[in-house]
Amino acid sequence: MSKRRKFSSEFKQEAVRLTEEPGVSCSQVARELGIGGNLLARWRRELAKDGQQALPGRVQSRDEELAAMRCELGRMKKERDF
């Protein structure tokens, strides 16, 4: 079972901004970013309805992020060595 991914507010807003470029479809942007098209479409609807407050994202401190990355690196090294 995979972990549920969480995206920052800045990522969501930038993804939605990319869909507003001329000649670019929502599904194309979603594919390039590695997210689902329905998810990106939902972010667009929420942003249009509620503005910047619609996409809160996940706030994580630098220390928490660094600890998580070190843990992930350790796991990856063990897998590689195995």
Secondary structure, DSSP 8 states (H G I E B T S, - for coil): -------BHHHHHHHHHHHTSTT--HHHHHHHHTS-HHHHHHHHHHHHHHGGGG--B----HHHHHHHHHHHHHHHHHHHH-
